[in-house]
Amino acid sequence: MKKPTAEILIRKANGDMVPFEEEKLRVSLERSGAGKDLIDTIIGAVEDELFPGMETRAIYRKAFALLRRKSRPSAARYKLRQAILELGPTGYPFEQFVGELLRHQGYQVSVGVVVRGRCASHEVDVVAEKESKRYLVECKFHSDYNRKCAIQVPLYIHSRFLDLKEAHSEAGVFHQGWIVTNTRFTEDAVEYGRCAGLSLVGWNYPSRGSLRERIDTSNLHPVTCLTSLRKADKQKLLQRGVVLCKHITGKDVLEDAGIDQRRHRAILKEAEAFVNGNAS
C-alpha cells in the first residue's frame, strides 16, 4: 500500500526535512495561471515519483518541466522566483527592475543616484518621489534565495537615511528609507526596521505588498521569466538595460542584443503574452 504523501518527508534547500504539502504545490501552480485539469495532472505525476528525502528543487524541476510542455507562459510565471535570481550576478538589473515596479505605482524614479549627505556622499540605488515625498530605496539582491537580510542591513540603511535627511532638511528632504530584497529578512531585521520606521519589502514580506505580490498585481515580469530565451540571451538583454518583458518591443531589440533570428518569433510571442496579461 502506497504511503500517504502527507507522511513523506522531503528535503528543503537548507537541509530541513518537512512533510510534503500538496496544497503548497497547488497554490504555486494556480499562481502560474495553469488550469485545474493541468494542475491535477502535474500534482499526480509529482506524487507518483515522490520518495522520502526527495529535494524540493527536484519537485520544482519536475513540475516546471511538465508545465512547460503544456504551457510556456504558465511555466514562465511558475519560475518567477528563479527568474528574479537570474537578474544577477550584479545587483544593477534588480535595481532597474525595482525602479520599474515603483514607476508603475506612480512614483517618479531615478536609479543609481549619488546624493550628498551631511557627513558623506551616498550612492542611492533608487530615489522615488510621490506626492511631495521622497524615498531612499536600497535594493539588496541575493543570488541564493536561502540568504537572508540580517539586522546589519537595516542598521546601515538607517544610518545613511539619517545622514541624507539631515543634509536635506529644507529642500529635497528624504522622508523614509526603504529596503527591497528578493529573499527574506531575519526576525531581528524586521523588528529593527519597524522600530526605526523603515519600510521593508521582501519576497513574501509583508503579507500585503510583498515583492511577489507587487510583481503579480503590476503584471511587470522580468525578461528572465521567458522560457524561450537562453541564459546567454538573458544576460545580453540585461546588459542593455532590457529588464522587462514589455521592453522587448520588436525584433530590433533582439537583433541589437545579437540573439539568433530563428528564435525571434517565439520570444516575441511569449513576451507579448506577458505584456497583454495572457500568460496562461
Secondary structure per residue as TSV (DSSP state, phi and psi in degrees):
chain	resnum	aa	ss	phi	psi
A	1	M	-	360.0	132.5
A	2	K	-	-71.2	135.9
A	3	K	-	-69.8	135.0
A	4	P	-	-55.3	136.7
A	5	T	G	-61.2	-29.3
A	6	A	G	-66.2	-17.8
A	7	E	G	-94.3	-3.9
A	8	I	-	-87.9	124.7
A	9	L	E	-88.5	130.0
A	10	I	E	-114.4	161.4
A	11	R	E	-102.9	121.7
A	12	K	-	-76.2	169.1
A	13	A	T	-61.4	-28.8
A	14	N	T	-87.1	3.7
A	15	G	S	97.1	-12.6
A	16	D	-	-66.7	143.8
A	17	M	E	-100.2	125.1
A	18	V	E	-136.5	155.9
A	19	P	E	-66.5	142.9
A	20	F	-	-67.1	132.1
A	21	E	-	-118.8	107.3
A	22	E	H	-57.8	-37.6
A	23	E	H	-62.9	-37.3
A	24	K	H	-63.5	-43.3
A	25	L	H	-64.5	-40.9
A	26	R	H	-63.2	-43.7
A	27	V	H	-62.7	-42.6
A	28	S	H	-65.2	-35.4
A	29	L	H	-72.6	-37.7
A	30	E	H	-63.4	-38.5
A	31	R	H	-63.3	-26.6
A	32	S	T	-73.6	-14.6
A	33	G	T	94.3	3.3
A	34	A	-	-68.2	149.2
A	35	G	-	-77.2	163.8
A	36	K	H	-59.8	-44.1
A	37	D	H	-61.9	-42.8
A	38	L	H	-66.1	-40.5
A	39	I	H	-61.5	-45.6
A	40	D	H	-61.2	-39.2
A	41	T	H	-64.0	-45.3
A	42	I	H	-65.2	-45.3
A	43	I	H	-61.7	-41.2
A	44	G	H	-61.2	-41.9
A	45	A	H	-66.9	-40.2
A	46	V	H	-65.0	-45.5
A	47	E	H	-66.1	-30.3
A	48	D	H	-64.7	-28.9
A	49	E	H	-102.2	0.9
A	50	L	-	-68.2	139.0
A	51	F	-	-147.6	155.8
A	52	P	T	-57.4	131.2
A	53	G	T	87.7	-0.6
A	54	M	-	-60.7	135.9
A	55	E	B	-78.3	144.4
A	56	T	H	-61.1	-32.6
A	57	R	H	-65.9	-31.1
A	58	A	H	-70.5	-38.1
A	59	I	H	-63.6	-43.3
A	60	Y	H	-60.7	-46.6
A	61	R	H	-62.1	-39.9
A	62	K	H	-63.9	-48.4
A	63	A	H	-63.4	-41.5
A	64	F	H	-64.4	-43.0
A	65	A	H	-61.8	-42.9
A	66	L	H	-67.2	-40.7
A	67	L	H	-66.8	-41.5
A	68	R	H	-63.5	-33.6
A	69	R	H	-65.9	-31.5
A	70	K	H	-100.1	-32.9
A	71	S	-	-153.4	100.2
A	72	R	H	-59.5	-45.2
A	73	P	H	-59.9	-41.3
A	74	S	H	-66.4	-37.7
A	75	A	H	-62.9	-39.1
A	76	A	H	-64.1	-40.8
A	77	R	H	-65.5	-39.0
A	78	Y	H	-62.2	-33.3
A	79	K	T	-94.7	22.3
A	80	L	H	-55.0	-45.1
A	81	R	H	-62.2	-43.3
A	82	Q	H	-65.0	-36.2
A	83	A	H	-63.2	-36.6
A	84	I	H	-66.2	-39.8
A	85	L	H	-60.6	-31.3
A	86	E	T	-77.1	-0.6
A	87	L	T	-73.8	-6.5
A	88	G	-	-79.8	-169.4
A	89	P	S	-81.1	-21.0
A	90	T	S	-84.0	166.0
A	91	G	S	-89.6	-5.6
A	92	Y	H	-64.5	-44.8
A	93	P	H	-57.6	-34.7
A	94	F	H	-66.3	-39.3
A	95	E	H	-61.1	-43.6
A	96	Q	H	-62.5	-40.7
A	97	F	H	-63.6	-46.1
A	98	V	H	-61.3	-40.1
A	99	G	H	-59.0	-40.5
A	100	E	H	-66.3	-39.4
A	101	L	H	-60.9	-40.7
A	102	L	H	-70.9	-37.4
A	103	R	H	-59.3	-41.5
A	104	H	H	-61.5	-29.2
A	105	Q	T	-88.5	8.6
A	106	G	T	93.9	10.6
A	107	Y	-	-87.1	147.5
A	108	Q	E	-86.0	128.8
A	109	V	E	-126.1	138.3
A	110	S	E	-127.8	132.3
A	111	V	E	-107.8	134.4
A	112	G	E	67.6	59.7
A	113	V	E	-108.3	134.4
A	114	V	E	-94.6	122.1
A	115	V	E	-124.8	134.4
A	116	R	E	-80.8	126.3
A	117	G	-	-96.7	-172.8
A	118	R	S	-69.2	-37.0
A	119	C	S	-108.3	-22.5
A	120	A	S	-159.2	165.1
A	121	S	E	-89.1	144.8
A	122	H	E	-129.6	134.3
A	123	E	E	-89.2	111.4
A	124	V	E	-94.7	128.3
A	125	D	E	-58.6	-51.6
A	126	V	E	-141.7	131.4
A	127	V	E	-107.0	121.1
A	128	A	E	-118.4	134.4
A	129	E	E	-128.8	137.5
A	130	K	E	-161.0	133.8
A	131	E	T	51.2	48.9
A	132	S	T	64.8	17.5
A	133	K	E	-119.7	146.3
A	134	R	E	-123.8	133.4
A	135	Y	E	-124.4	137.1
A	136	L	E	-90.8	120.6
A	137	V	E	-117.4	115.5
A	138	E	E	-101.9	128.2
A	139	C	E	-105.6	118.7
A	140	K	E	-108.0	103.3
A	141	F	-	-96.5	134.7
A	142	H	-	-125.5	136.9
A	143	S	S	-86.6	-1.2
A	144	D	S	-127.6	117.2
A	145	Y	T	-74.4	-1.2
A	146	N	T	-85.6	-13.0
A	147	R	-	-77.0	142.2
A	148	K	E	-119.1	155.2
A	149	C	E	-81.9	114.7
A	150	A	-	-85.9	177.2
A	151	I	T	-61.5	-24.5
A	152	Q	H	-59.9	-30.4
A	153	V	H	-67.7	-55.8
A	154	P	H	-63.1	-31.2
A	155	L	H	-60.3	-46.6
A	156	Y	H	-66.9	-45.7
A	157	I	H	-66.0	-37.3
A	158	H	H	-64.4	-39.4
A	159	S	H	-66.2	-39.2
A	160	R	H	-65.6	-42.3
A	161	F	H	-59.8	-44.7
A	162	L	H	-64.0	-39.8
A	163	D	H	-63.9	-41.7
A	164	L	H	-71.6	-38.2
A	165	K	H	-62.9	-42.1
A	166	E	H	-67.4	-31.7
A	167	A	H	-78.5	-19.3
A	168	H	T	-125.0	50.7
A	169	S	S	-74.8	-19.5
A	170	E	S	-107.4	-47.1
A	171	A	S	-126.2	136.8
A	172	G	S	67.5	35.1
A	173	V	-	-66.0	142.9
A	174	F	-	-90.1	127.7
A	175	H	-	-94.5	-24.7
A	176	Q	E	-162.4	151.4
A	177	G	E	-102.9	138.6
A	178	W	E	-120.3	150.1
A	179	I	E	-128.3	125.0
A	180	V	E	-119.9	124.4
A	181	T	E	-129.4	154.8
A	182	N	S	-90.2	2.5
A	183	T	S	-118.9	-131.0
A	184	R	E	-128.0	167.4
A	185	F	E	-106.3	148.5
A	186	T	-	-72.9	163.3
A	187	E	H	-62.3	-40.7
A	188	D	H	-71.3	-27.1
A	189	A	H	-66.8	-42.4
A	190	V	H	-64.4	-43.2
A	191	E	H	-61.6	-44.8
A	192	Y	H	-67.4	-41.2
A	193	G	H	-58.3	-44.4
A	194	R	H	-61.6	-46.6
A	195	C	H	-64.1	-38.7
A	196	A	H	-84.0	-6.3
A	197	G	T	82.0	19.2
A	198	L	-	-83.9	152.2
A	199	S	E	-100.4	119.9
A	200	L	E	-109.4	129.2
A	201	V	E	-127.8	117.1
A	202	G	-	-119.1	-176.3
A	203	W	S	-56.1	-45.8
A	204	N	S	-120.3	21.8
A	205	Y	-	-133.9	138.0
A	206	P	S	-76.1	-177.8
A	207	S	S	-61.2	-31.1
A	208	R	S	-121.9	122.1
A	209	G	S	100.3	17.5
A	210	S	-	-68.0	167.7
A	211	L	H	-60.8	-44.7
A	212	R	H	-61.0	-42.6
A	213	E	H	-65.3	-39.3
A	214	R	H	-64.1	-36.7
A	215	I	H	-68.2	-45.8
A	216	D	H	-62.4	-45.3
A	217	T	H	-73.7	-28.7
A	218	S	H	-84.8	-18.1
A	219	N	T	58.8	31.5
A	220	L	-	-104.4	111.3
A	221	H	-	-117.1	141.3
A	222	P	B	-69.5	152.6
A	223	V	G	-60.9	-22.6
A	224	T	G	-68.1	-9.7
A	225	C	G	-71.2	-28.4
A	226	L	-	-67.7	118.8
A	227	T	T	-75.7	-15.1
A	228	S	T	-83.8	-6.2
A	229	L	S	-97.4	139.1
A	230	R	-	-83.1	163.2
A	231	K	H	-56.2	-44.0
A	232	A	H	-65.1	-35.5
A	233	D	H	-64.0	-41.1
A	234	K	H	-61.4	-43.1
A	235	Q	H	-65.6	-37.2
A	236	K	H	-62.4	-41.5
A	237	L	H	-69.6	-43.5
A	238	L	H	-62.1	-38.6
A	239	Q	H	-64.8	-21.9
A	240	R	T	-98.2	10.9
A	241	G	T	79.6	12.5
A	242	V	-	-91.2	96.7
A	243	V	-	-108.5	-18.5
A	244	L	B	-113.3	151.9
A	245	C	G	-57.9	-35.1
A	246	K	G	-70.7	-14.5
A	247	H	G	-76.9	-15.1
A	248	I	-	-85.4	84.6
A	249	T	-	-90.7	-10.4
A	250	G	S	176.6	179.9
A	251	K	H	-63.6	-26.6
A	252	D	H	-63.0	-35.2
A	253	V	H	-63.9	-42.2
A	254	L	H	-71.7	-37.8
A	255	E	H	-64.5	-42.9
A	256	D	H	-61.2	-29.6
A	257	A	T	-85.6	-3.8
A	258	G	T	74.7	30.7
A	259	I	-	-88.3	137.3
A	260	D	-	-49.2	122.7
A	261	Q	G	-59.8	-28.4
A	262	R	G	-65.1	-17.3
A	263	R	G	-107.7	2.1
A	264	H	H	-58.0	-45.3
A	265	R	H	-60.6	-46.5
A	266	A	H	-64.6	-40.0
A	267	I	H	-65.3	-47.0
A	268	L	H	-63.4	-38.6
A	269	K	H	-64.3	-44.1
A	270	E	H	-68.0	-42.1
A	271	A	H	-62.1	-40.5
A	272	E	H	-63.0	-35.6
A	273	A	H	-61.8	-37.7
A	274	F	H	-70.5	-45.5
A	275	V	H	-60.4	-39.0
A	276	N	T	-88.3	2.3
A	277	G	T	72.1	26.1
A	278	N	-	-111.4	25.8
A	279	A	-	-78.9	73.4
A	280	S	-	-145.2	360.0
